[in-house]
Amino acid sequence: MYMSLCYEHHPNSCQKHVYLLAIRVLAFFVIGVIILVTLFGNLVVIIAITHFKQLHTPTNYLILSLAVADLLVGGVVMPPSMLRSVESCWYLGTLFCKFHTSLDVTLCTASILNLCVISVDRYYAVCHPLLYHSIMTPNATAFMIVVCWTVSAFVGFGMIFLELGILGVEDYYYSNVACEGGCILFLSKTASSVFTMLCFYIPAVIMIGLYLKVFHIAQRQARLIQHGQMKSSQRGTAVGKTEIKATKTLAVIVGVFLLFWSPYFICALIDPYIQHTVPSVLFDFFAWIGYFNSTCNPLVYAFFYSWFRKSLRIILL
């Protein structure tokens, strides 16, 4: 690897990391496979839930919304990011850079908000099973999905196109950071704190809290049933094995999401407070770890959900 410029004759060109041809070819191949697996896996989830009527449940509609976000990550966000990562320069124009970054933020936010709503769904299914069907109605589920996507689009496109991320530090950004051939998400101290808290840390705390409550209730009921201490009047409110399994599966999805995206959001939070010294290559690497979460979700469904495996067989055969 050696250093060059994205645009040799431009006075304000970004620096370029030139990798060996073999490394670039390997990177394109590996990322290309990841993109294809992401598209195929999430497309199967979307087709299965929309086509088979027995899968039309509130929980699966939320999974469908999550799969749409993951599919868009694989189809819209990953390919341009692949070019930027391997070539270490952005050659697709300033306007498309803004649009791409906006979509990136929107889809990441949509994923975590959908997961947050899924945790609420699991909380009522396990902790308040008698209220579940009256609260998680199809209309209520549709409303929550619309709110998730609307808030996500407002955060993503509003922050980038209204330049809220550089509000208050415009002079520093345009004199020290902005250059031709670059496409990064730059955040001031205020924007970094607000963005990471609203889009990651607060929803993550809510999800973890709800799932801990859910598993506490489920374990307590399991112990009562095991020791025959549950009254006949309480058995009607006991949670079935199917609900428990669905809750465990979705808890794994949440855990994988938090594991894959935590490095990026930790860096995004602390970077402005250490004078933006986190290397861009490290930021890029952590972003790809986050993108890979969209690839893993269908693999988790395939491992835990029999309906996913049956649907896959029917679709392929």
N, C-alpha and C positions, 0 to 999 in steps of 0.2 A: 504494500500500500504506500502511495505517496500523495502529496498535496498538490492541488492544482486550483483552477478557478472554474466556476460554472460557465461564465462568459468571459473569454480571454480579453476582449477589447472593451468591456464595460467598466466604467470607473468605479462602480459600486457593486461589483460582483461578489457573491458569496464564495467561500472556500469550498473546494470539492475534495472528498476522499476518493482517490482512484484505486479500486481494488483490482487484484489480478483477475484475468478473464475467467479462469477456472472457478474462482470463488463466486464471481457474478453469475455464471451459468448455473452453478449448484444452488445459489440463493434463489434464482428465478424458478428452478425446478421444484425445490422444497416448498416455497411459498405458493407456487402454482397448484401443487397437490393439496395444500391446506385450503386454498380457495375452493377447489373443486369439491372436497369433502364437506366443507362448510355449506356450500350451495346445495349439494345433494341431500345431506342429512336434514337440513331445515326444510327443504322442499317436501321431503317425505312426511315430516311432522305436519306441515300445512295441509298437504293433500289428505292425509289420514283424518285429521280432525274435521276438515270441511266436508269430506265425502261420506264418512261413516256416521250415521245419525246417533248411534249408541255412544259416540264420543262427544256429543253436544252437551257438555256440562260446564258450569261456571269455571271450575278449575282448568278444564281443557281449553276454554276460550282464552283464559289468561296465558296459558302455555302457548296457544296459537299467536297471541300478540307478541310474546317474547320471541317466538320462532321467526316472525316477520322482521323484527329488529335484527336478529342474528343473520337472516338471509340478506338483508340490505347491507349489513357490515361486510359479508362475504362478496356481494355483487357490486357494491358501489364504493365502499371505503377501502377495502383491501387492495384492489388492483392499482389505483393511483399511489397508494402508500407503498406498494411494492416497488414501483418505479422510483419513488423518492428515496426509499431506503437503500436500494441496490446502487443507484446512480449517485446517491447523496446530494442530489440537486432537484429542484422542482422546475420542470420545463413546460408546464401546462397552463401558465398564465396566472396573473394575480386574482382575477375574478373567480376562476375555477378553484384556486387555492382557498379563497374565502368560503365558497360553496362547499367544498370538500371538508374543510375544518368544521363548518357549521353542522354538516351531516354527521361527522364523527362525534361531536359533542352531543348532538341530538340523540343519536342511536345508543350511545353509552348511557345517557341519562334515562332514555326510555327503558333500557334493559333493567336498570336498578329500580326504577319506579314500578315497573311490571312485577319484579321480584318482591318488592315491598307490598304490593297489593295481593300477590299470591300468599305471602305470609299472613296477611289479614284474613284471607279466605281460609287458610289452614287453621287459624286461631278459632274462628267461629265453627268450623267443621268438627274440631276436636273438643274445644272447651264449652261451646254452646250449641250442641247438635240439634236441639229442638228449635232454636232460633235461626239455624243456618239457612234453611230454604226460604224463610220469609225475608231474610236480609240479603242473601246473595242471589237475588233474582236475575234473570237474563238482562232486564233493563238496568239494574244496578251495576252488573258486570260491564255492560256496554258503556255506561256512563264513566266508570272508573278507568276503562281502557282509553276512552276519548280524553279524559283529564290527563292521564299519563303522557299521551302523545302530544297534547296541546302544550303542556308545561315544558316538555322536553324540547319541542320546536322553538318555543319562546326563549328558552335558555340558550339553545345552540345558535340559532340565527340572530337573536337579539344581541348576544354577547359579541359575536364576530362582526356583524354588519353595522351595529351601532358603536363598535369599538369600545365596549365597556371594559374589556380586559386590559386596555392600556390607558384607561381614564386616569388622569393625574400624572402619568409618566410618559406622555406623548413625546416630549423632547428627547428623553433618554432613549426611547424605543427607536425613533427615526434616525437618531444620530449614532447609536451604538449597536442596534440589533437588526433593523430592517436592511435587507440587501437583495439584489437581483439574483433570483435562483433559489431563494429560501421560502419555506412554507412551514412555519411553526406556530404553535399556540403559545403566545406570550401573555403572561398574567402579572399584574401588579400585586403588591402585598394584599391590598383590600380585595381585589378580584379573586386572587388565589384562595384567600380564606373563605369568602362567600361561596365561590363556585364549588370548592371541594367539600365544604360543610353541607350545603344544600343538596348536592348531587351524589355524594358518596357517604360521608361519615354519619350524618344524621339518619338517612335511610338504613344504613348498615346497623346502627345501634338499635333502631326500631325492629328490624328483622331478627337480629340476634335475641332481643328481649322477648319477642313474640314466640319464637321457636323454643326458647328455654321454658316459657310458660306452657306451651303445648306439650312438650315432652314430659314436664313435671306432672301435668294432668293425666297424660296417657299412661305413664308408669304407675301412678297412684291407682288408676282404674284396673290396670293389669294385676297389681298386687291384691286388690280387693277381690277380683274375680278368682284369682289363683287360690286364695285362702277361703273362698266361699263366704266372704263377709258382705258382699253387695246385696242389698235388699231387692226384692222383686220389683218395687216401684222405681228403683234406680237403673234396672237393667235396660229399660227403654231408652235411657239417655246414654248408655255405654257406647263407646266408639268402636266401630267394626274394624276388622283386620285390614280391609281395603283402604279405609281412611288413614289408618296408621302407616301403611306402606306408602301411600301417596305422599303423606307428610314427610316421611323419612327421605323419599326420593327427592322431593322439592327442597328439603333441607340440604341435601347433597349439592343440588344445583346452586343454591345460595352460597354454600361453603366454597364451591369451586369458583364462583364469581368473585367473592371477596378475596380469595387467595390469588387469583390471577390479576385483579385490578389494583390490589393494595399497593404494590411497589410503585405503580405510576402515580397514584394519588398522593402517596407519601412524598414523592419527589416534587409533584406539582405544588404541594403545600409549603414545603421548606425552601424550594428554589429561590423565590423572591427574597427570602430572609437571609440568604447566603450570597447575595449579589449575583444571582443567576449563574452560578458556577457549575451546576450539574451539566456534564457533557451532553451535547445533543445526541450523540450516538447511544448513550445510556437511556435517555428519554425515549428514543426511537425503539430500542430493545424492549423496554417496559411496555410501550404501547402495543407492540406485537404480541407480548405475553397476554395483554388484555384482549386483543383481537382473537387470540387462540381460544378464548373462552366460548366464543360463538361457534367454534368447531366442536368443542367438547360437549356442549349441551345435548345434541342429538345422540351422542355416544352414551351419555348417562341414561337417556330415555331407553336406548336399545338394551342397556344392561339391566335396568330395573323394571321396565314396563313391558308386559307381555303383549298389550294392545299395539305397541309400536312395532314389535317384531312380527306379529300377525299381519299388520297393515303393510309392512315392508314386503313380506312374502306375496301378498295379494297384488300389490302394485307392480312388483317385478315380474310376476308370473301371469 
